């Protein structure tokens, strides 16, 4: 189809704009097809601009020749012999091709130098979270507890990478002498086997495989622990001492969804390495030159078939939590529920470890370790933001097999969360401490601020 001359003005203006951009941003392309240098590019642009000016004059002459008083000219110019309209349009088409060539060269140069529309940065995401606490009572201290950065990258539509770098008890400088930790809590590649390999057993199921460093699929907080997502300044004691959150291992995890709201995880990964006191939390190796003599298997099943309801159960088995020193097997069983309906919320969790009855384990009563908590809450919105009130009762015992001994820790906490923004929260709570006999209690107020992005 022949382009009407009126539309050619638009094409010429677009061409001028594109050439002007190429003047500003022209960069060298890759070595296989070297682009013109800056001097050559400037000469090319000047030549094309001169050609555009000449074509504009020719078009004006053509239009002046065919305009009448009833159809006034679009461009006023002295009458003069003009080339045929077909000739002008042909020249415009040729100029369009030159403009396209210039724009292609510019786009290639920009892409090869990190400025184009296609590049790794378009498939890379950044995020993070952090929290600062004030703890009263015997501690009476303030601590920037966590500063965390996320980085993820999508290689294609079925392979992605996720990572999490955390600084705990942030220190101002490396020579301050204060305690602090730098940890990589996640760094794994995940592949969508349904999309990439066609793995599917039903119409709605999906299946993925992650490999690398990942969070163990257990409990409520271990997988989702950004400050705006839970109540209370401090994480609960059960998911700290029984489920040693935050808990990550290295290995592979097959996970996916099926049926009406069901999801699953089946992970094979590195295991714990407890010392002679057999405390579970102290057995985390954090995948730092970790002993791999004995690994673990974790399986989780969750159901989210009703909006606002999440139910989950997890089991884990490790053949030897001493990594070959004492041959002590351990089993973890955990179940939880999270319900959120019309502002009302409820979290409940129970977890239990069973260790083999080796002499050292039995002597400390640590062949049985358990904990549980229940946490009702209510959330409501105002013009100033969203408020949430909660209460939590929790118990845990890491020496539950000791007879006639008081070894249970119990804590009652009640408080308020104020979300000034969905991703920014201020927290205040009061904690009533009820430790085992012989350990002084530590009732205290806690204040906190947290964020995520």
Sine and cosine of phi, psi and omega as CSV:
sin_phi,cos_phi,sin_psi,cos_psi,sin_omega,cos_omega
0.00,0.00,0.69,-0.72,0.02,-1.00
-0.97,0.22,0.66,-0.75,-0.02,-1.00
-0.99,0.11,0.81,-0.58,0.03,-1.00
-0.87,0.50,0.56,-0.83,-0.05,-1.00
-0.88,0.47,-0.52,0.86,-0.01,-1.00
-0.87,0.49,-0.60,0.80,-0.01,-1.00
-0.96,0.28,-0.31,0.95,-0.03,-1.00
-0.93,0.38,-0.47,0.88,0.05,-1.00
-0.85,0.52,-0.72,0.69,0.01,-1.00
-0.87,0.50,-0.69,0.73,-0.02,-1.00
-0.90,0.43,-0.63,0.78,0.02,-1.00
-0.92,0.40,-0.67,0.74,0.02,-1.00
-0.89,0.45,-0.69,0.73,0.03,-1.00
-0.88,0.47,-0.65,0.76,0.03,-1.00
-0.89,0.46,-0.66,0.75,0.03,-1.00
-0.89,0.45,-0.69,0.73,0.01,-1.00
-0.88,0.48,-0.69,0.72,-0.03,-1.00
-0.90,0.43,-0.63,0.77,0.01,-1.00
-0.92,0.39,-0.61,0.79,0.06,-1.00
-0.88,0.47,-0.68,0.73,0.06,-1.00
-0.87,0.48,-0.67,0.75,0.00,-1.00
-0.89,0.45,-0.51,0.86,0.05,-1.00
-0.90,0.43,-0.65,0.76,-0.07,-1.00
-0.97,0.25,-0.59,0.81,-0.20,-0.98
-0.90,-0.45,0.12,0.99,-0.05,-1.00
-0.85,0.53,0.80,-0.61,-0.01,-1.00
-0.73,-0.69,0.39,-0.92,0.01,-1.00
-0.92,0.39,0.62,-0.79,0.01,-1.00
-1.00,-0.05,-0.22,-0.98,-0.07,-1.00
-0.95,0.32,0.21,-0.98,-0.18,-0.98
-0.95,0.31,-0.41,0.91,-0.10,-1.00
-0.92,0.38,-0.59,0.81,0.03,-1.00
-0.77,-0.64,0.99,0.13,-0.11,-0.99
-0.90,0.44,0.75,-0.66,0.01,-1.00
-0.98,0.17,0.18,-0.98,0.07,-1.00
-0.88,0.47,0.45,-0.89,0.10,-1.00
-0.98,0.21,-0.04,-1.00,-0.11,-0.99
-0.89,0.46,-0.65,0.76,-0.02,-1.00
-0.90,0.43,-0.69,0.72,0.01,-1.00
-0.91,0.41,-0.66,0.75,0.02,-1.00
-0.88,0.47,-0.65,0.76,-0.02,-1.00
-0.92,0.40,-0.64,0.77,0.03,-1.00
-0.90,0.43,-0.66,0.75,0.02,-1.00
-0.89,0.46,-0.67,0.74,-0.02,-1.00
-0.91,0.42,-0.70,0.72,0.02,-1.00
-0.88,0.48,-0.65,0.76,0.01,-1.00
-0.89,0.45,-0.70,0.72,0.00,-1.00
-0.92,0.39,-0.60,0.80,0.04,-1.00
-0.90,0.43,-0.62,0.78,0.05,-1.00
-0.90,0.44,-0.65,0.76,0.03,-1.00
-0.90,0.44,-0.64,0.76,0.02,-1.00
-0.89,0.46,-0.68,0.74,0.02,-1.00
-0.87,0.49,-0.69,0.72,0.01,-1.00
-0.89,0.45,-0.66,0.75,0.02,-1.00
-0.92,0.40,-0.59,0.81,0.05,-1.00
-0.88,0.47,-0.68,0.74,0.03,-1.00
-0.89,0.46,-0.67,0.74,-0.01,-1.00
-0.91,0.42,-0.66,0.75,0.03,-1.00
-0.90,0.43,-0.63,0.77,0.02,-1.00
-0.89,0.47,-0.67,0.74,0.02,-1.00
-0.89,0.46,-0.66,0.75,0.00,-1.00
-0.90,0.44,-0.67,0.74,-0.02,-1.00
-0.94,0.34,-0.61,0.79,0.01,-1.00
-0.89,0.45,-0.55,0.83,-0.03,-1.00
-0.93,0.36,-0.52,0.85,-0.08,-1.00
-0.98,-0.19,-0.10,0.99,-0.03,-1.00
-0.98,0.22,0.48,-0.88,0.04,-1.00
-0.78,-0.62,0.16,-0.99,0.07,-1.00
-0.87,0.50,-0.54,0.84,0.01,-1.00
-0.96,0.26,-0.37,0.93,-0.01,-1.00
-0.80,-0.61,0.99,0.15,-0.12,-0.99
-0.87,0.50,0.48,-0.88,-0.05,-1.00
-0.93,0.37,0.53,-0.85,0.05,-1.00
-0.97,0.24,-0.56,0.83,-0.01,-1.00
-0.78,-0.63,0.88,-0.47,-0.02,-1.00
-0.98,0.17,0.83,-0.56,0.00,-1.00
-0.46,-0.89,0.50,-0.87,0.03,-1.00
-0.86,0.51,0.61,-0.79,0.01,-1.00
-0.90,0.44,0.68,-0.74,0.02,-1.00
-0.32,-0.95,0.37,-0.93,0.05,-1.00
-0.84,0.54,0.72,-0.69,-0.06,-1.00
-0.84,-0.54,0.52,-0.85,0.08,-1.00
-0.92,0.39,0.35,-0.94,0.03,-1.00
-0.87,0.49,0.49,-0.87,-0.02,-1.00
-0.86,0.52,-0.63,0.77,-0.01,-1.00
-0.87,0.49,-0.59,0.81,0.00,-1.00
-0.92,0.40,-0.69,0.73,0.02,-1.00
-0.89,0.46,-0.71,0.70,-0.02,-1.00
-0.90,0.44,-0.60,0.80,0.05,-1.00
-0.89,0.46,-0.69,0.72,0.02,-1.00
-0.90,0.44,-0.62,0.78,0.05,-1.00
-0.88,0.47,-0.67,0.74,0.03,-1.00
-0.88,0.48,-0.66,0.75,0.02,-1.00
-0.90,0.43,-0.63,0.78,0.02,-1.00
-0.92,0.39,-0.59,0.81,0.05,-1.00
-0.86,0.51,-0.66,0.75,0.00,-1.00
-0.90,0.44,-0.62,0.78,0.03,-1.00
-0.92,0.40,-0.64,0.77,0.03,-1.00
-0.89,0.45,-0.69,0.73,0.02,-1.00
-0.88,0.47,-0.64,0.77,0.02,-1.00
-0.90,0.44,-0.67,0.74,0.02,-1.00
-0.90,0.43,-0.68,0.73,-0.01,-1.00
-0.91,0.41,-0.59,0.81,0.05,-1.00
-0.90,0.44,-0.66,0.75,0.03,-1.00
-0.89,0.45,-0.67,0.74,0.02,-1.00
-0.89,0.45,-0.72,0.69,-0.02,-1.00
-0.88,0.47,-0.66,0.75,0.02,-1.00
-0.90,0.44,-0.65,0.76,0.01,-1.00
-0.90,0.43,-0.69,0.72,0.00,-1.00
-0.89,0.45,-0.69,0.73,-0.03,-1.00
-0.91,0.42,-0.67,0.74,-0.03,-1.00
-0.94,0.33,-0.24,0.97,0.00,-1.00
-0.91,-0.42,0.38,0.92,0.13,-0.99
0.99,0.17,0.38,0.93,-0.05,-1.00
-0.79,-0.62,0.02,1.00,-0.10,-0.99
-0.99,0.12,0.01,-1.00,-0.02,-1.00
-0.97,0.24,-0.37,0.93,0.00,-1.00
-0.92,-0.38,0.83,-0.56,0.00,-1.00
-0.05,-1.00,0.18,-0.98,-0.07,-1.00
-0.87,0.49,-0.52,0.86,-0.08,-1.00
-0.90,0.43,-0.44,0.90,0.02,-1.00
-0.94,0.33,-0.32,0.95,-0.01,-1.00
-0.93,-0.37,0.25,0.97,-0.03,-1.00
-0.90,-0.44,0.70,-0.71,-0.02,-1.00
-0.84,-0.54,0.52,-0.85,0.06,-1.00
-0.82,-0.58,0.52,-0.85,0.05,-1.00
-0.31,-0.95,-0.15,-0.99,0.04,-1.00
0.18,-0.98,-0.01,-1.00,0.11,-0.99
-0.37,-0.93,0.21,-0.98,0.03,-1.00
-0.28,-0.96,0.28,-0.96,0.03,-1.00
-0.38,-0.92,0.60,-0.80,0.08,-1.00
-0.85,-0.53,0.66,-0.75,-0.09,-1.00
-0.83,-0.55,0.55,-0.84,0.30,-0.95
-0.88,-0.47,0.83,-0.56,0.04,-1.00
-0.91,-0.42,0.85,-0.53,0.03,-1.00
-0.99,0.13,-0.58,-0.82,0.02,-1.00
0.89,0.46,-0.59,-0.81,-0.03,-1.00
-0.93,0.38,-0.49,0.87,0.02,-1.00
-0.93,0.38,-0.82,0.57,-0.02,-1.00
0.71,0.70,0.88,0.48,-0.07,-1.00
-0.61,-0.79,0.34,-0.94,0.10,-1.00
-0.87,-0.50,0.65,-0.76,-0.15,-0.99
-0.53,-0.85,0.81,-0.58,0.21,-0.98
-0.98,0.20,1.00,-0.07,-0.25,-0.97
-0.93,0.37,-0.68,0.73,-0.09,-1.00
-0.58,-0.81,0.64,-0.77,0.18,-0.98
-0.72,-0.69,0.90,-0.43,-0.19,-0.98
-0.79,-0.62,0.66,-0.75,0.09,-1.00
-0.84,-0.54,0.71,-0.71,0.10,-1.00
-0.97,-0.23,0.57,-0.82,0.16,-0.99
-0.62,-0.79,0.77,-0.64,0.01,-1.00
-0.70,-0.71,0.42,-0.91,0.01,-1.00
-0.58,-0.82,0.68,-0.73,0.06,-1.00
-0.97,-0.24,0.91,-0.40,0.00,-1.00
-0.97,0.26,-0.65,0.76,0.11,-0.99
-0.41,-0.91,-0.29,-0.96,-0.10,-1.00
-0.98,0.21,0.06,1.00,0.03,-1.00
-0.63,-0.77,0.02,1.00,0.04,-1.00
-0.80,-0.60,0.79,-0.62,0.00,-1.00
-0.62,-0.78,0.29,-0.96,0.02,-1.00
-0.83,-0.56,0.64,-0.77,0.03,-1.00
-0.73,-0.68,0.59,-0.81,0.01,-1.00
-0.50,-0.87,0.36,-0.93,0.01,-1.00
-0.57,-0.82,0.86,-0.51,0.03,-1.00
-0.92,-0.38,0.81,-0.58,-0.11,-0.99
-0.81,-0.58,0.68,-0.73,0.18,-0.98
-0.92,-0.39,0.87,-0.50,0.00,-1.00
-0.97,-0.22,0.58,-0.82,-0.01,-1.00
0.77,0.64,0.88,0.47,-0.20,-0.98
-0.80,0.60,0.75,-0.66,0.03,-1.00
-0.97,-0.24,0.54,-0.84,-0.07,-1.00
-0.95,0.32,-0.55,0.83,0.01,-1.00
-0.40,-0.92,0.30,-0.96,-0.07,-1.00
-0.94,0.34,-0.33,0.94,-0.03,-1.00
-0.97,-0.24,0.28,0.96,-0.03,-1.00
-0.96,0.27,-0.37,0.93,-0.02,-1.00
0.99,0.11,-0.04,1.00,0.00,-1.00
-1.00,0.09,0.43,-0.90,0.00,-1.00
-0.96,0.29,0.58,-0.81,0.05,-1.00
-0.19,-0.98,0.35,-0.94,-0.02,-1.00
-0.71,-0.71,0.64,-0.77,0.15,-0.99
-0.90,-0.43,0.84,-0.54,-0.14,-0.99
-0.71,-0.71,0.61,-0.79,0.22,-0.98
-0.99,-0.17,0.96,-0.29,-0.08,-1.00
-1.00,-0.01,-0.40,0.92,0.05,-1.00
-0.58,-0.82,0.63,-0.78,0.12,-0.99
-0.23,-0.97,1.00,0.00,-0.10,-1.00
-0.64,-0.77,0.42,-0.91,0.15,-0.99
-0.98,-0.19,0.74,-0.68,0.02,-1.00
-0.84,-0.55,0.73,-0.68,-0.03,-1.00
-0.89,-0.47,0.76,-0.65,0.07,-1.00
-0.99,0.15,0.99,-0.17,-0.07,-1.00
-0.95,0.31,-0.40,0.92,0.04,-1.00
-0.95,0.32,-0.72,0.70,-0.02,-1.00
-0.98,0.21,-0.64,0.77,-0.10,-0.99
-1.00,0.07,-0.56,0.83,-0.07,-1.00
-0.87,-0.49,0.00,1.00,0.03,-1.00
0.96,0.29,0.35,0.94,-0.01,-1.00
-0.97,0.26,0.93,-0.38,-0.03,-1.00
-0.36,-0.93,0.68,-0.73,0.01,-1.00
-0.92,-0.40,-0.21,0.98,0.04,-1.00
-0.58,-0.82,-0.05,-1.00,-0.08,-1.00
-0.96,0.27,-0.45,0.89,-0.12,-0.99
-0.89,-0.46,-0.06,1.00,-0.07,-1.00
-0.97,0.24,0.46,-0.89,0.07,-1.00
-0.71,-0.70,0.45,-0.89,-0.04,-1.00
-0.59,-0.81,0.71,-0.71,-0.02,-1.00
-0.73,-0.68,0.39,-0.92,0.06,-1.00
-0.75,-0.66,0.83,-0.56,0.08,-1.00
-0.92,-0.38,0.57,-0.82,0.00,-1.00
-0.63,-0.78,0.72,-0.70,-0.03,-1.00
0.71,-0.70,-0.65,-0.76,-0.02,-1.00
-0.98,-0.21,0.87,-0.49,-0.07,-1.00
-0.57,-0.82,0.31,-0.95,0.03,-1.00
-0.96,0.28,0.70,-0.71,0.01,-1.00
-0.91,0.42,0.76,-0.65,-0.04,-1.00
-0.97,0.24,0.99,0.11,-0.03,-1.00
-0.47,-0.88,0.59,-0.80,0.10,-0.99
0.96,0.27,-0.23,-0.97,-0.02,-1.00
-0.98,-0.19,-0.79,0.62,-0.12,-0.99
-0.98,0.19,-0.42,0.91,-0.11,-0.99
-0.88,0.47,-0.57,0.82,-0.01,-1.00
-1.00,0.01,-0.51,0.86,-0.03,-1.00
-0.72,-0.69,0.97,-0.23,-0.10,-1.00
-0.69,-0.72,0.42,0.91,0.11,-0.99
-0.93,0.36,0.63,-0.77,-0.13,-0.99
-0.80,0.60,-0.64,0.77,0.00,-1.00
-0.94,0.34,-0.09,1.00,-0.10,-0.99
-0.99,-0.14,-0.04,1.00,-0.01,-1.00
-0.58,-0.82,0.33,-0.94,0.00,-1.00
-1.00,0.04,0.49,-0.87,0.07,-1.00
1.00,-0.05,0.53,-0.84,0.01,-1.00
-0.93,0.37,-0.76,0.65,-0.01,-1.00
-0.99,-0.15,0.51,-0.86,0.11,-0.99
-0.92,0.38,0.51,-0.86,-0.09,-1.00
-0.90,0.43,0.44,-0.90,-0.08,-1.00
-0.94,0.33,-0.43,0.90,0.00,-1.00
-0.93,0.36,-0.70,0.71,0.01,-1.00
-1.00,0.07,0.41,0.91,0.16,-0.99
-0.84,-0.54,-0.66,0.75,-0.09,-1.00
-0.99,-0.17,-0.51,0.86,0.03,-1.00
-0.99,-0.12,-0.81,0.58,0.21,-0.98
-1.00,-0.08,0.95,-0.32,-0.18,-0.98
-0.97,0.22,0.90,0.43,-0.01,-1.00
-0.95,0.31,0.60,-0.80,-0.01,1.00
-1.00,0.09,0.73,-0.68,-0.17,-0.99
-0.84,-0.54,0.90,-0.44,0.03,-1.00
-0.78,-0.62,0.45,-0.89,0.01,-1.00
-0.62,-0.78,0.18,-0.98,0.05,-1.00
-0.95,-0.31,0.70,-0.72,-0.01,-1.00
0.26,-0.97,-0.60,-0.80,-0.02,-1.00
-0.70,-0.72,0.58,-0.81,-0.05,-1.00
-0.70,-0.72,0.91,-0.42,0.13,-0.99
-1.00,0.00,0.84,-0.54,-0.06,-1.00
-0.60,-0.80,0.32,-0.95,-0.01,-1.00
0.07,-1.00,-0.21,-0.98,-0.02,-1.00
-0.77,-0.64,0.41,-0.91,0.06,-1.00
-0.30,-0.95,0.28,-0.96,0.07,-1.00
0.86,0.51,-0.51,-0.86,-0.05,-1.00
-0.99,-0.13,0.99,0.14,0.10,-1.00
1.00,0.03,0.17,0.99,0.00,-1.00
-1.00,0.01,0.55,-0.83,0.14,-0.99
-0.63,-0.77,0.35,-0.94,-0.08,-1.00
-0.59,-0.81,0.38,-0.92,0.18,-0.98
-0.69,-0.72,0.66,-0.75,0.14,-0.99
-0.69,-0.72,0.96,-0.27,-0.15,-0.99
-0.88,-0.48,0.66,-0.75,0.14,-0.99
-0.89,-0.46,0.84,-0.54,-0.18,-0.98
-0.42,-0.91,0.09,-1.00,0.07,-1.00
-0.89,0.46,0.35,-0.94,-0.12,-0.99
-0.88,-0.47,-0.04,-1.00,0.03,-1.00
-0.97,0.23,0.32,-0.95,0.10,-0.99
-0.63,-0.78,0.99,0.11,-0.07,-1.00
-0.98,0.21,0.46,-0.89,0.05,-1.00
-1.00,-0.06,-0.32,-0.95,-0.14,-0.99
-0.96,0.30,-0.16,0.99,0.08,-1.00
-1.00,-0.04,-0.13,0.99,0.11,-0.99
0.85,0.52,0.49,0.87,0.12,-0.99
-0.99,0.16,0.75,-0.66,-0.09,-1.00
-0.90,0.43,-0.72,0.69,-0.06,-1.00
-0.86,0.50,-0.61,0.80,0.01,-1.00
-0.94,0.33,-0.16,0.99,-0.02,-1.00
-1.00,0.03,-0.06,1.00,0.02,-1.00
-0.92,0.40,0.78,-0.63,0.02,-1.00
-0.99,-0.11,-0.24,0.97,0.06,-1.00
0.84,0.54,0.37,0.93,0.07,-1.00
0.80,0.60,0.66,0.75,0.06,-1.00
-0.91,-0.42,0.99,-0.13,-0.11,-0.99
0.74,0.67,0.70,0.71,-0.11,-0.99
-0.97,0.26,0.60,-0.80,0.10,-0.99
-0.91,0.41,0.74,-0.67,-0.03,-1.00
-0.90,-0.44,0.40,0.91,0.01,-1.00
-0.92,0.40,-0.50,0.86,-0.03,-1.00
-0.58,-0.81,0.89,-0.45,-0.01,-1.00
-0.99,-0.10,-0.19,-0.98,-0.05,-1.00
-0.65,-0.76,0.35,-0.94,0.08,-1.00
-0.83,-0.55,0.76,-0.65,0.02,-1.00
-0.82,-0.57,0.72,-0.70,0.05,-1.00
-0.78,-0.63,0.71,-0.70,0.01,-1.00
-0.73,-0.69,0.61,-0.79,0.09,-1.00
-0.77,-0.63,0.78,-0.62,0.03,-1.00
-0.80,-0.60,0.43,-0.90,0.05,-1.00
-0.74,-0.67,0.80,-0.60,0.03,-1.00
-0.73,-0.69,0.72,0.70,-0.09,-1.00
-0.97,0.24,-0.22,0.97,0.02,-1.00
-0.85,-0.52,0.75,-0.66,0.01,-1.00
-0.83,0.56,0.74,-0.67,0.03,-1.00
1.00,0.06,0.07,1.00,-0.03,-1.00
-0.80,-0.60,0.77,-0.64,0.07,-1.00
-0.69,-0.73,0.85,-0.53,0.03,-1.00
-0.85,-0.52,0.64,-0.77,-0.04,-1.00
-0.51,-0.86,0.50,-0.86,0.10,-1.00
-0.71,-0.71,0.58,-0.82,-0.02,-1.00
-0.68,-0.73,0.60,-0.80,0.14,-0.99
-0.74,-0.68,0.61,-0.79,0.04,-1.00
-0.67,-0.74,0.60,-0.80,0.05,-1.00
-0.73,-0.68,0.71,-0.71,0.11,-0.99
-0.73,-0.69,0.79,-0.61,-0.09,-1.00
-0.92,0.39,-0.45,0.89,0.00,-1.00
-0.37,-0.93,0.95,-0.33,-0.01,-1.00
-0.99,0.12,0.05,1.00,0.10,-0.99
-0.96,-0.28,0.13,0.99,0.06,-1.00
0.81,0.58,0.76,0.65,0.14,-0.99
1.00,-0.09,-0.10,1.00,-0.05,-1.00
-0.99,0.13,-0.65,0.76,-0.09,-1.00
-0.76,-0.65,-0.05,1.00,0.04,-1.00
0.83,0.55,0.87,0.50,-0.01,-1.00
-0.91,-0.41,0.94,-0.35,0.03,-1.00
-0.98,0.18,0.43,-0.90,-0.01,-1.00
-0.60,-0.80,0.59,-0.81,0.03,-1.00
-0.78,-0.63,0.73,-0.68,0.07,-1.00
-0.92,-0.40,0.74,-0.68,0.12,-0.99
-0.81,-0.58,0.73,-0.69,-0.05,-1.00
-0.58,-0.81,0.61,-0.79,0.10,-1.00
-0.63,-0.78,0.55,-0.83,-0.03,-1.00
-0.47,-0.89,0.27,-0.96,0.06,-1.00
-0.62,-0.78,0.67,-0.74,0.10,-0.99
-0.78,-0.63,0.86,-0.51,-0.04,-1.00
-0.78,-0.62,0.75,-0.66,0.05,-1.00
-0.67,-0.74,0.92,-0.38,-0.05,-1.00
-0.60,-0.80,0.84,-0.54,0.10,-0.99
0.79,0.61,0.65,0.76,0.02,-1.00
1.00,0.00,-0.39,0.92,0.02,-1.00
-0.99,0.11,0.63,-0.78,0.01,-1.00
-0.70,-0.71,0.40,-0.92,0.05,-1.00
-0.48,-0.87,0.77,-0.64,0.14,-0.99
-0.84,-0.55,0.69,-0.72,0.03,-1.00
-0.56,-0.83,0.62,-0.79,-0.05,-1.00
-0.48,-0.88,0.59,-0.81,0.12,-0.99
-0.70,-0.71,0.70,-0.71,0.02,-1.00
-0.61,-0.79,0.55,-0.83,-0.05,-1.00
-0.50,-0.86,0.71,-0.71,0.13,-0.99
-0.96,-0.27,0.65,-0.76,0.17,-0.99
-0.84,-0.55,0.87,-0.50,0.03,-1.00
-0.95,-0.32,0.46,-0.89,0.04,-1.00
-0.84,0.54,0.48,-0.87,-0.06,-1.00
-0.99,0.13,0.85,0.52,0.11,-0.99
-0.96,0.28,0.45,-0.89,-0.07,-1.00
-0.80,0.60,-0.72,0.69,-0.03,-1.00
-0.91,0.41,-0.58,0.81,0.01,-1.00
-0.93,0.37,-0.72,0.69,-0.03,-1.00
-0.91,0.42,-0.62,0.78,-0.03,-1.00
-0.87,0.49,-0.54,0.84,0.02,-1.00
-1.00,-0.06,-0.08,1.00,-0.03,-1.00
0.95,0.32,0.36,0.93,-0.10,-1.00
-0.99,-0.16,0.23,0.97,0.15,-0.99
-0.96,0.29,-0.22,0.98,0.11,-0.99
-0.72,-0.69,0.83,-0.56,0.04,-1.00
-0.67,-0.75,0.77,-0.63,-0.09,-1.00
-0.57,-0.82,0.20,-0.98,0.10,-1.00
-0.22,-0.98,0.39,-0.92,0.04,-1.00
-0.41,-0.91,0.36,-0.93,0.12,-0.99
-0.44,-0.90,0.32,-0.95,0.10,-1.00
-0.68,-0.73,0.68,-0.73,-0.13,-0.99
-0.62,-0.78,1.00,-0.09,0.14,-0.99
-0.99,0.14,0.44,-0.90,-0.02,-1.00
-0.42,-0.91,0.26,-0.96,0.10,-1.00
-0.59,-0.81,0.75,-0.66,-0.05,-1.00
-0.86,-0.51,0.67,-0.75,0.02,-1.00
-0.57,-0.82,0.46,-0.89,-0.07,-1.00
-0.96,-0.29,0.56,-0.83,0.08,-1.00
-0.71,-0.70,0.05,-1.00,0.06,-1.00
-0.91,0.41,-0.43,0.90,-0.04,-1.00
-1.00,0.04,-0.10,1.00,-0.04,-1.00
0.67,-0.74,-0.24,-0.97,-0.04,-1.00
-0.92,-0.38,0.70,-0.71,0.01,-1.00
-0.90,-0.44,0.52,-0.85,0.06,-1.00
-0.60,-0.80,0.75,-0.66,0.06,-1.00
-0.93,-0.37,0.53,-0.85,-0.06,-1.00
-0.48,-0.88,0.30,-0.95,0.19,-0.98
-0.68,-0.74,0.51,-0.86,-0.01,-1.00
-0.57,-0.82,0.73,-0.68,0.14,-0.99
-0.87,-0.49,0.74,-0.68,-0.04,-1.00
-0.63,-0.78,0.51,-0.86,0.09,-1.00
-0.68,-0.73,0.61,-0.80,0.16,-0.99
-0.50,-0.87,0.46,-0.89,-0.06,-1.00
-0.54,-0.84,0.90,-0.43,0.01,-1.00
-1.00,-0.06,0.06,1.00,0.07,-1.00
-0.71,-0.71,0.71,0.70,-0.16,-0.99
-0.94,0.35,-0.27,0.96,-0.03,-1.00
-1.00,0.05,-0.05,1.00,0.06,-1.00
-0.96,0.28,0.79,-0.61,0.00,-1.00
-0.99,0.12,0.59,-0.81,0.09,-1.00
0.81,0.58,0.64,0.76,0.02,-1.00
-0.68,-0.73,0.64,-0.77,0.04,-1.00
-1.00,-0.03,0.97,-0.26,-0.05,-1.00
-0.79,-0.61,0.25,0.97,-0.09,-1.00
-1.00,-0.10,0.75,-0.66,0.15,-0.99
-1.00,-0.09,0.70,-0.71,0.05,-1.00
-0.73,-0.68,0.71,-0.70,-0.02,-1.00
-0.70,-0.71,0.73,-0.68,0.12,-0.99
-0.92,-0.40,0.79,-0.61,-0.04,-1.00
-0.76,-0.65,0.69,-0.73,0.14,-0.99
-0.65,-0.76,0.56,-0.83,-0.09,-1.00
-0.10,-1.00,-0.26,-0.97,-0.13,-0.99
-0.68,-0.73,0.69,-0.72,0.20,-0.98
-0.94,-0.35,0.68,-0.74,0.07,-1.00
-0.81,-0.58,0.94,-0.34,0.02,-1.00
-1.00,-0.03,0.99,-0.12,0.06,-1.00
-0.93,0.36,-0.38,0.93,0.10,-0.99
-0.52,-0.85,0.49,-0.87,-0.01,-1.00
-0.80,0.60,-0.41,0.91,-0.03,-1.00
-0.94,-0.33,0.15,0.99,0.02,-1.00
-0.73,-0.68,0.82,-0.57,-0.11,-0.99
-0.72,-0.69,0.63,-0.78,0.17,-0.98
-0.94,-0.35,0.64,-0.77,-0.11,-0.99
-0.75,-0.67,0.57,-0.82,0.16,-0.99
-0.58,-0.82,0.69,-0.73,0.06,-1.00
-0.47,-0.88,0.30,-0.95,0.06,-1.00
-0.85,-0.53,0.73,-0.69,-0.11,-0.99
-0.90,-0.44,0.80,-0.61,0.07,-1.00
-0.97,-0.26,0.89,-0.46,-0.14,-0.99
-0.99,-0.16,0.74,-0.67,0.05,-1.00
-0.71,-0.70,0.99,0.12,-0.06,-1.00
-0.99,0.11,0.08,-1.00,0.06,-1.00
-0.89,0.46,0.30,-0.95,0.03,-1.00
-0.84,0.54,0.68,-0.74,0.01,-1.00
1.00,-0.07,-0.17,0.99,0.05,-1.00
-0.92,-0.39,0.82,-0.57,-0.04,-1.00
-0.92,0.40,0.63,-0.78,0.04,-1.00
-0.97,0.23,0.21,-0.98,-0.07,-1.00
-0.56,-0.83,0.94,0.34,0.07,-1.00
-0.92,0.40,0.66,-0.76,-0.07,-1.00
-0.30,-0.95,0.31,-0.95,0.13,-0.99
-0.99,-0.14,0.60,-0.80,0.02,-1.00
-0.81,-0.59,0.67,-0.74,0.07,-1.00
-0.82,-0.57,0.55,-0.83,-0.02,-1.00
-0.42,-0.91,0.41,-0.91,0.15,-0.99
-0.70,-0.71,0.66,-0.75,-0.03,-1.00
-0.56,-0.83,0.31,-0.95,-0.03,-1.00
-0.47,-0.88,0.29,-0.96,0.16,-0.99
-0.51,-0.86,0.42,-0.91,0.05,-1.00
-0.44,-0.90,0.00,0.00,0.00,0.00
